[in-house]
């Protein structure tokens, strides 16, 4: 009998081969209730869950099968305890080859600033079956929980997702384009060089009606928002460290944030996501 995708997940019958299968799932930016129904169904059937650091601990505690083996493979900038990508690739292949249903659980969405390409190439090369389940990416979660409509009419008609975690990622002409665009800019993994980011935009003549919004630990109980006209940022917050992960939104839409903020923020500065710890990862 022919089954739909929904049927193959919700029925008791396995929809993966005897050699196992890998399901890539986006866990969302923090709030565990931002999981999709499809993601939840897969998590409750998993044999093995290989999870990134930026996955809500509540998902792993309350939304997974009690029989599942959970392997944390966190990465964190500047940490020697980060799991090598090659080790993650090996885990996926080894557990799937043993006939297990493997969930590769990534923070946010599976394809926005993640290493999914490396992992997909490994699975294809090894002949391992897989499926892709999208999630809510950090830009959308941060904007919604901060009360910022990213493409508000009259303020912006487009959004760009970027990163400047390395200074050499963007050339001079690109910085000029970013400073002059009407688009809303959302920067991932860029809280450390935020002073540089602002300086480059100012050097390239970004208009005074642009705002910068930094959303720390978006959608979590420890979310915090800082919002400034971009020309005032350096005088107000130059050198300030931001809690990881942080999302940076630049554009006219930041002017709307104070009008539409709906989430009551706590004053906690504690990290919601646990830091990575050095450990030995064993295969099957």
Secondary structure by P-SEA (a helix, b strand, c coil): cccccccccccccccccccbbbbbbbccccccccccaaaaaaaaaccccccccccccccccccccccbbbbbbcccccccccccaaaaaaaaaaaaaaccccccccccccccccaaaaaaaaaaaacccbbbbbcccaaaaaaaaacccccccccccbbbbbbccccccccaaaaaaaacccbbbbbcccccaaaaaaaaaaaacccccbbbbbbccccccbbbbbbccccccccccccccccccbbbbbcccccccccccccccccccccccccbbbbbbbcc
